[in-house]
């Protein structure tokens, strides 16, 4: 009996941490990975474990039986196996709430998603005190017994932290990972169940282990994958246009047109092409090297190659699976594109390359990673720009709330002499550009005016020239490595938009 009990304690510890890893992934797909989300998730799981420890100790004193403990863990296994199906309903509800812009549904769905894990985590919290009660025969050895069991449970938790992240989730997906742990926990519980209960539990569990589709049914979906960083989806429209969607979001992170003559998108990607024209006397031949932080599936790289020729491009993308998708579905095979699978800031800290343009389009929806927003980061970029270099950043605003845009203007103004703001019509995107040399809007417009309206850059000029404005620091928030509340400001933007609608 003791051997099976040790196995049960180990698997229970492993499952509790695996649940937390899976929970973070489910929430990240819809609500991001802000400190607010992590605080809620970790805090509530600790609450559930605390409740489980308390109830487990009392229940073990009243019913010190292996059958009771294994019945509890079998129930936990079933509740874990039900999670993939319940979470699909609630996550779909959360998306509906966002689309309808309802405050009550938004917060209720967020809380509801976290509460999905209340029952299984609480039941798992019962295991350790219950197991200690079962194996403790002498008061004089209770310390050694409890310490050993907690060590076994913690060893399981360590494995539960790494196994889903490094193997199960990338290979099988979040929902099948939950089912795998549900089955493992149930198998570890069989030894203590009453014989007449085993078939009933088994039938319910087998009924749940069914093929699962995507978290959210998306029309025209042709590919999906769980990676170490993202839930990746590729859709294809009837005309062959492909779009990259990450983490069940509404935003499109890359787009590919089957017609090779189609270069411009009409969206914010086009704006990056105009960045070098702030410099007086600029010609395409003066563009020698481009850096892209947040390569995704290569839309920006494709556009620069088509407009400027085989200029050297360094594309930095942290997710290797997105790079593979870009090459497979988005024709990201330009010979002048050099892909670096790395964090954007780490890459800049270690490279000696100099760039004429650095484009930043990195989102872990809906947030920009904080390390790519600070004064120190832009100082690093400045050190990698040529004497006429330009940095361009994609960020966001709402109809009346430009706090995030202004914070970026304040931050970039500490490093660069001239900062410019482009609000992309019909979207919530704002593109911010800053130049190494003092420049003017007049020079920018004059440089772009040389192109005929029908040319590619002529069309870009018609997009960017009417909306460019000078950015001015207002003396407010400056993002630094010590303090960059990017997540809080983004959350406030989202709430502001919801309240306005």
C-alpha positions as CSV (number, residue, x, y, z in Angstrom):
1,X,0.0,0.0,0.0
2,X,2.8,2.5,0.9
3,X,4.4,2.1,-2.6
4,X,1.1,3.0,-4.3
5,X,0.5,5.8,-1.9
6,X,3.9,7.3,-2.7
7,X,3.2,7.1,-6.5
8,X,-0.2,8.8,-5.9
9,X,1.4,11.6,-4.0
10,X,4.1,12.1,-6.6
11,X,1.6,12.2,-9.5
12,X,-0.8,14.5,-7.6
13,X,2.1,16.9,-7.0
14,X,3.0,16.7,-10.7
15,X,-0.6,17.3,-11.8
16,X,-1.1,20.3,-9.6
17,X,1.8,22.2,-11.2
18,X,0.8,21.0,-14.7
19,X,-2.6,22.4,-14.1
20,X,-1.1,25.8,-13.4
21,X,1.0,25.7,-16.5
22,X,-2.1,24.7,-18.6
23,X,-4.2,27.4,-16.9
24,X,-1.7,30.1,-17.8
25,X,-1.7,29.0,-21.4
26,X,-5.5,29.0,-21.6
27,X,-5.7,32.5,-20.1
28,X,-2.8,33.8,-22.2
29,X,-4.6,32.9,-25.4
30,X,-7.5,35.3,-24.5
31,X,-6.3,37.7,-21.8
32,X,-2.6,37.9,-22.3
33,X,0.2,37.3,-19.7
34,X,0.1,40.5,-17.8
35,X,1.1,40.7,-14.1
36,X,-2.6,41.1,-13.3
37,X,-3.4,37.8,-14.9
38,X,-0.5,36.0,-13.3
39,X,-1.4,37.4,-9.9
40,X,-5.0,36.2,-10.2
41,X,-4.0,32.8,-11.4
42,X,-1.3,32.1,-8.8
43,X,-3.2,33.8,-6.0
44,X,-6.4,31.8,-6.6
45,X,-4.5,28.5,-7.0
46,X,-2.9,29.1,-3.6
47,X,-6.3,29.8,-2.2
48,X,-7.6,26.5,-3.6
49,X,-4.6,24.6,-2.2
50,X,-5.0,26.2,1.2
51,X,-8.7,25.2,1.3
52,X,-7.7,21.7,0.2
53,X,-5.0,21.4,2.9
54,X,-7.5,22.5,5.6
55,X,-10.3,20.2,4.4
56,X,-7.9,17.3,3.8
57,X,-6.5,17.3,7.3
58,X,-10.0,17.2,8.9
59,X,-11.3,14.7,6.5
60,X,-8.3,12.4,7.0
61,X,-8.8,12.4,10.8
62,X,-12.5,11.5,10.3
63,X,-12.1,8.9,7.5
64,X,-8.5,7.6,7.4
65,X,-9.0,5.3,4.5
66,X,-7.2,4.6,1.3
67,X,-10.5,4.2,-0.5
68,X,-11.5,7.7,0.5
69,X,-8.2,9.2,-0.6
70,X,-8.3,7.4,-4.0
71,X,-11.9,8.3,-4.5
72,X,-10.9,12.0,-4.0
73,X,-8.0,11.8,-6.5
74,X,-10.2,9.9,-9.0
75,X,-12.8,12.7,-8.7
76,X,-9.9,15.2,-9.3
77,X,-8.9,13.2,-12.4
78,X,-12.4,13.4,-13.8
79,X,-12.7,17.1,-13.1
80,X,-9.4,17.7,-14.9
81,X,-10.6,15.6,-17.9
82,X,-13.8,17.7,-18.1
83,X,-11.8,21.0,-18.1
84,X,-11.0,21.0,-21.9
85,X,-14.7,20.9,-22.7
86,X,-15.9,23.4,-20.1
87,X,-13.0,25.8,-21.0
88,X,-14.0,25.8,-24.6
89,X,-17.5,27.0,-23.7
90,X,-16.2,29.7,-21.3
91,X,-13.5,30.9,-23.6
92,X,-15.9,31.2,-26.5
93,X,-18.1,33.2,-24.2
94,X,-15.2,35.4,-23.3
95,X,-14.5,36.2,-27.0
96,X,-18.2,36.9,-27.5
97,X,-18.1,39.3,-24.6
98,X,-15.1,41.1,-26.0
99,X,-16.8,41.4,-29.4
100,X,-19.9,42.7,-27.8
101,X,-17.8,45.0,-25.6
102,X,-19.6,44.1,-22.4
103,X,-17.8,45.0,-19.2
104,X,-19.8,42.4,-17.1
105,X,-19.1,39.6,-19.5
106,X,-15.5,40.5,-19.9
107,X,-14.7,40.3,-16.2
108,X,-17.1,37.4,-15.5
109,X,-15.5,35.4,-18.2
110,X,-12.0,36.2,-16.9
111,X,-12.9,35.2,-13.4
112,X,-14.9,32.2,-14.7
113,X,-11.9,30.9,-16.7
114,X,-9.7,31.1,-13.5
115,X,-12.4,29.4,-11.5
116,X,-12.4,26.5,-13.8
117,X,-9.5,25.1,-11.8
118,X,-11.1,25.5,-8.3
119,X,-12.5,22.0,-8.0
120,X,-9.5,19.9,-9.3
121,X,-6.9,22.1,-7.5
122,X,-8.8,22.0,-4.2
123,X,-9.2,18.2,-4.5
124,X,-5.5,17.9,-5.1
125,X,-4.8,20.0,-2.0
126,X,-6.4,17.2,0.0
127,X,-3.8,14.7,-1.0
128,X,-0.7,15.5,1.1
129,X,-2.4,15.9,4.5
130,X,-4.5,12.8,3.8
131,X,-1.5,10.8,2.8
132,X,0.5,11.9,5.9
133,X,-2.4,10.8,8.1
134,X,-2.5,7.4,6.5
135,X,1.2,6.6,6.8
136,X,1.9,8.1,10.2
137,X,1.9,5.4,12.8
138,X,4.0,7.0,15.5
139,X,4.0,10.6,16.7
140,X,7.7,10.5,17.2
141,X,8.2,9.9,13.4
142,X,5.5,12.3,12.1
143,X,8.1,14.9,11.2
144,X,10.1,12.5,9.1
145,X,7.0,11.1,7.5
146,X,5.5,14.4,6.6
147,X,8.8,15.8,5.3
148,X,9.4,12.8,3.1
149,X,5.9,12.9,1.6
150,X,6.1,16.7,1.0
151,X,9.5,16.1,-0.7
152,X,8.0,13.5,-3.0
153,X,5.1,15.8,-3.8
154,X,7.5,18.7,-4.6
155,X,9.6,16.5,-6.8
156,X,6.4,15.7,-8.7
157,X,5.6,19.4,-8.9
158,X,9.1,20.1,-10.4
159,X,8.4,17.5,-13.1
160,X,4.9,19.0,-13.6
161,X,6.4,22.4,-14.2
162,X,8.7,21.3,-17.0
163,X,7.1,18.3,-18.7
164,X,4.0,20.2,-20.0
165,X,6.1,23.2,-21.1
166,X,8.9,21.4,-22.8
167,X,7.1,18.5,-24.3
168,X,3.4,17.9,-23.8
169,X,1.9,21.2,-24.7
170,X,4.0,21.8,-27.8
171,X,3.4,18.2,-28.9
172,X,-0.2,17.6,-28.0
173,X,-1.7,20.9,-27.1
174,X,-3.2,22.3,-23.9
175,X,-6.4,20.3,-23.8
176,X,-4.9,17.0,-24.6
177,X,-2.2,17.7,-22.0
178,X,-5.0,18.1,-19.5
179,X,-6.5,14.8,-20.5
180,X,-3.1,13.1,-20.2
181,X,-2.7,14.2,-16.7
182,X,-6.3,13.3,-15.9
183,X,-5.7,9.8,-17.2
184,X,-2.4,9.5,-15.2
185,X,-4.0,10.6,-12.0
186,X,-6.9,8.3,-12.5
187,X,-4.6,5.3,-13.1
188,X,-2.7,6.1,-9.9
189,X,-6.0,6.1,-8.0
190,X,-7.3,2.7,-9.2
191,X,-5.5,0.7,-6.5
192,X,-7.5,2.2,-3.7
193,X,-11.0,2.4,-5.3
194,X,-13.7,-0.1,-4.4
195,X,-13.8,-2.7,-7.1
196,X,-17.4,-2.0,-8.0
197,X,-16.6,1.7,-8.5
198,X,-13.7,1.2,-10.9
199,X,-15.8,0.4,-14.1
200,X,-18.0,3.5,-13.5
201,X,-15.1,5.8,-13.2
202,X,-13.3,4.2,-16.1
203,X,-16.3,4.5,-18.4
204,X,-16.7,8.2,-17.7
205,X,-13.0,8.8,-18.2
206,X,-12.9,6.8,-21.5
207,X,-15.9,8.8,-22.7
208,X,-14.0,12.0,-22.2
209,X,-10.8,11.0,-24.0
210,X,-12.1,11.9,-27.5
211,X,-10.4,13.7,-30.4
212,X,-10.4,17.5,-29.7
213,X,-10.6,20.2,-32.3
214,X,-9.2,23.8,-32.0
215,X,-10.0,26.0,-28.9
216,X,-12.1,28.1,-31.2
217,X,-13.6,27.2,-34.5
218,X,-12.2,29.7,-37.1
219,X,-13.5,29.7,-40.6
220,X,-11.0,28.8,-43.3
221,X,-8.5,27.4,-40.8
222,X,-5.8,25.4,-42.6
223,X,-3.2,25.0,-39.9
224,X,-2.9,25.2,-36.1
225,X,-0.2,24.4,-33.6
226,X,0.7,24.9,-29.9
227,X,4.3,26.2,-29.7
228,X,6.4,27.0,-26.7
229,X,5.2,30.6,-26.9
230,X,2.0,30.8,-28.9
231,X,-1.2,29.1,-30.1
232,X,-0.6,29.5,-33.8
233,X,-3.4,29.5,-36.5
234,X,-3.2,30.0,-40.2
235,X,-6.4,30.8,-42.2
236,X,-6.8,30.9,-46.0
237,X,-9.5,33.1,-47.6
238,X,-11.2,31.9,-50.8
239,X,-8.9,34.0,-53.0
240,X,-5.8,32.3,-51.5
241,X,-4.8,35.1,-49.1
242,X,-3.4,33.7,-45.9
243,X,-3.4,35.3,-42.4
244,X,-1.4,34.5,-39.3
245,X,-3.5,34.6,-36.0
246,X,-1.8,34.1,-32.6
247,X,-3.4,33.1,-29.3
248,X,-7.0,33.1,-30.5
249,X,-6.8,36.9,-30.9
250,X,-8.6,39.2,-33.3
251,X,-5.4,40.7,-34.7
252,X,-3.7,39.5,-37.8
253,X,0.1,39.2,-37.3
254,X,1.1,38.5,-40.9
255,X,-0.6,38.4,-44.3
256,X,0.4,36.7,-47.6
257,X,-1.1,37.4,-51.0
258,X,-0.9,34.7,-53.7
259,X,-0.6,37.4,-56.4
260,X,3.1,38.2,-56.6
261,X,2.3,41.7,-57.8
262,X,0.4,42.5,-54.6
263,X,2.9,44.2,-52.2
264,X,0.9,46.7,-50.1
265,X,-1.7,45.7,-47.5
266,X,-3.4,49.0,-46.8
267,X,-2.6,48.4,-43.1
268,X,0.2,49.6,-40.8
269,X,2.8,47.3,-42.3
270,X,3.0,49.6,-45.3
271,X,4.1,52.5,-43.1
272,X,7.5,50.9,-42.3
273,X,8.5,51.3,-46.0
274,X,8.4,55.1,-45.6
275,X,10.7,55.3,-42.6
276,X,14.0,56.2,-44.4
277,X,12.4,59.1,-46.3
278,X,12.7,61.4,-43.3
279,X,16.3,61.9,-44.3
280,X,17.1,64.7,-46.8
281,X,18.3,63.3,-50.1
282,X,17.4,59.8,-49.4
283,X,17.3,57.3,-52.3
284,X,16.6,53.5,-52.2
285,X,20.3,52.9,-52.9
286,X,21.2,54.4,-49.5
287,X,19.2,51.7,-47.7
288,X,21.8,49.0,-46.8
289,X,20.5,47.0,-43.9
290,X,17.1,46.6,-42.1
291,X,16.4,45.0,-38.7
292,X,12.9,43.6,-37.8
293,X,12.1,42.9,-34.2
294,X,9.0,40.7,-34.3
295,X,9.4,39.1,-37.7
296,X,6.3,36.9,-37.4
297,X,5.7,35.3,-40.8
298,X,7.7,37.9,-42.7
299,X,5.2,40.5,-44.1
300,X,7.5,43.4,-43.5
301,X,10.5,41.5,-44.8
302,X,8.6,40.7,-48.0
303,X,7.6,44.3,-48.5
304,X,11.1,45.7,-48.0
305,X,12.5,43.1,-50.4
306,X,10.0,43.9,-53.1
307,X,10.4,47.7,-52.8
308,X,14.1,48.1,-52.1
309,X,15.5,45.0,-53.7
310,X,17.8,42.4,-52.0
311,X,18.7,44.6,-49.1
312,X,20.1,42.7,-46.2
313,X,17.4,42.1,-43.6
314,X,17.8,40.6,-40.1
315,X,14.5,39.3,-38.8
316,X,14.3,38.5,-35.1
317,X,11.5,36.2,-34.0
318,X,11.4,34.5,-30.6
319,X,9.1,31.6,-31.6
320,X,10.8,29.1,-33.9
321,X,7.4,27.5,-34.8
322,X,6.2,30.8,-36.2
323,X,9.4,30.9,-38.4
324,X,8.5,27.4,-39.6
325,X,5.0,28.5,-40.4
326,X,6.2,31.6,-42.2
327,X,8.4,29.5,-44.5
328,X,5.8,26.9,-45.1
329,X,2.6,29.0,-45.6
330,X,3.8,32.6,-46.2
331,X,6.7,32.2,-48.7
332,X,9.1,33.6,-46.2
333,X,12.1,32.4,-48.2
334,X,13.8,35.7,-49.4
335,X,17.5,34.9,-49.8
336,X,18.3,38.3,-48.3
337,X,16.4,37.6,-45.1
338,X,18.5,36.3,-42.2
339,X,16.3,34.9,-39.4
340,X,17.4,35.0,-35.8
341,X,15.3,32.9,-33.4
342,X,15.9,35.0,-30.3
343,X,14.4,37.6,-28.0
344,X,14.7,41.0,-29.8
345,X,16.5,42.8,-27.0
346,X,18.9,39.9,-26.4
347,X,19.7,39.9,-30.1
348,X,20.5,43.6,-30.1
349,X,22.7,43.3,-27.0
350,X,24.8,40.7,-28.7
351,X,25.0,41.8,-32.4
352,X,27.4,44.3,-33.9
353,X,25.2,45.0,-36.9
354,X,24.4,48.6,-37.9
355,X,21.0,49.3,-39.5
356,X,19.4,52.1,-41.5
357,X,15.9,51.0,-40.3
358,X,14.8,49.1,-37.3
359,X,11.2,48.0,-37.3
360,X,9.5,46.8,-34.1
361,X,6.3,44.9,-34.4
362,X,6.4,42.6,-31.4
363,X,3.2,41.7,-29.6
364,X,2.3,39.0,-27.1
365,X,-1.3,39.9,-27.6
366,X,-2.5,42.3,-26.5
367,X,0.8,43.5,-24.9
368,X,4.1,44.6,-26.2
369,X,6.8,42.8,-24.1
370,X,8.0,45.4,-21.6
371,X,11.7,44.9,-22.3
372,X,11.0,46.2,-25.8
373,X,9.5,49.5,-24.6
374,X,12.1,51.1,-22.3
375,X,14.5,54.0,-22.5
376,X,17.4,51.5,-22.1
377,X,16.1,49.4,-25.1
378,X,15.8,52.4,-27.4
379,X,19.3,53.5,-26.3
380,X,20.5,50.1,-27.5
381,X,18.7,50.5,-30.8
382,X,20.3,54.0,-31.2
383,X,23.7,52.4,-30.9
384,X,22.9,50.0,-33.8
385,X,21.5,52.7,-36.1
386,X,23.5,54.4,-38.9
387,X,24.1,58.1,-38.9
388,X,20.8,58.5,-40.8
389,X,19.0,55.6,-39.1
390,X,15.3,55.5,-38.3
391,X,13.4,53.3,-35.7
392,X,9.7,52.5,-36.3
393,X,7.4,51.0,-33.7
394,X,3.8,49.7,-34.0
395,X,1.7,50.4,-31.0
396,X,-2.0,51.1,-30.3
397,X,-4.6,53.7,-29.1
398,X,-8.3,53.9,-28.7
399,X,-10.7,56.5,-30.0
400,X,-9.9,59.0,-27.2
401,X,-7.1,57.4,-25.2
402,X,-3.5,58.0,-26.4
403,X,-1.7,57.3,-23.1
404,X,0.3,54.4,-24.5
405,X,1.3,56.4,-27.6
406,X,2.3,59.4,-25.5
407,X,4.4,57.3,-23.2
408,X,6.3,56.0,-26.2
409,X,6.7,59.5,-27.5
410,X,8.1,60.6,-24.1
411,X,10.4,57.6,-23.9
412,X,11.8,57.8,-27.5
413,X,12.2,61.6,-27.2
414,X,14.8,61.0,-24.5
415,X,17.0,59.2,-27.1
416,X,16.1,60.7,-30.5
417,X,15.9,64.3,-31.6
418,X,12.8,63.9,-33.8
419,X,9.8,61.7,-33.2
420,X,6.7,61.3,-35.4
421,X,3.3,59.7,-35.0
422,X,1.1,58.0,-37.6
423,X,-2.5,57.1,-36.7
424,X,-3.5,54.4,-39.2
425,X,-7.0,55.2,-40.5
426,X,-9.7,52.7,-39.7
427,X,-7.6,50.9,-37.1
428,X,-6.4,51.3,-33.5
429,X,-2.8,51.1,-34.7
430,X,-0.4,54.0,-34.2
431,X,3.1,53.8,-35.7
432,X,5.8,55.9,-34.1
433,X,9.0,56.7,-35.9
434,X,12.2,58.4,-34.5
435,X,15.3,59.6,-36.4
436,X,18.9,59.8,-35.4
437,X,19.3,63.1,-37.1
438,X,17.0,66.1,-36.5
439,X,14.4,65.8,-39.4
440,X,11.2,67.5,-40.5
441,X,7.8,66.5,-41.8
442,X,8.3,68.8,-44.7
443,X,11.4,66.8,-45.9
444,X,9.5,63.6,-45.4
445,X,6.6,64.7,-47.6
446,X,8.9,66.2,-50.2
447,X,10.9,63.0,-50.5
448,X,7.7,61.0,-51.0
449,X,6.2,63.5,-53.5
450,X,8.7,62.4,-56.1
451,X,6.9,59.1,-56.8
452,X,4.0,58.8,-59.2
453,X,0.7,58.0,-57.6
454,X,0.5,54.6,-59.3
455,X,3.9,53.4,-58.0
456,X,4.2,51.3,-54.9
457,X,5.9,54.2,-52.9
458,X,3.4,56.6,-54.4
459,X,0.7,54.6,-52.9
460,X,2.6,54.4,-49.6
461,X,2.9,58.2,-49.8
462,X,-0.8,58.6,-50.1
463,X,-1.2,56.5,-47.0
464,X,1.4,58.1,-44.7
465,X,1.7,61.8,-45.8
466,X,-1.8,62.9,-44.7
467,X,-1.5,61.4,-41.2
468,X,2.0,62.1,-40.1
469,X,2.3,64.5,-37.1
470,X,5.2,65.6,-34.9
471,X,5.5,63.9,-31.6
472,X,6.1,66.0,-28.5
473,X,7.0,64.9,-25.0
474,X,4.6,66.1,-22.4
475,X,6.9,65.5,-19.5
476,X,4.9,62.4,-18.3
477,X,5.6,58.7,-18.1
478,X,8.9,57.5,-19.5
479,X,9.3,53.7,-19.7
480,X,12.5,52.4,-18.0
481,X,13.8,49.0,-17.1
482,X,12.9,49.8,-13.5
483,X,9.4,50.9,-14.2
484,X,7.5,50.2,-17.4
485,X,3.8,49.6,-16.6
486,X,3.0,48.6,-20.2
487,X,0.5,46.0,-19.1
488,X,-1.5,48.3,-16.8
489,X,-1.7,51.0,-19.4
490,X,-2.8,48.5,-22.1
491,X,-5.4,47.1,-19.7
492,X,-6.6,50.7,-19.1
493,X,-6.8,51.2,-22.8
494,X,-8.9,48.1,-23.2
495,X,-11.3,49.2,-20.4
496,X,-11.5,52.7,-21.8
497,X,-12.6,51.3,-25.1
498,X,-15.1,49.0,-23.5
499,X,-16.6,51.9,-21.4
500,X,-16.9,54.1,-24.5
501,X,-18.9,51.4,-26.3
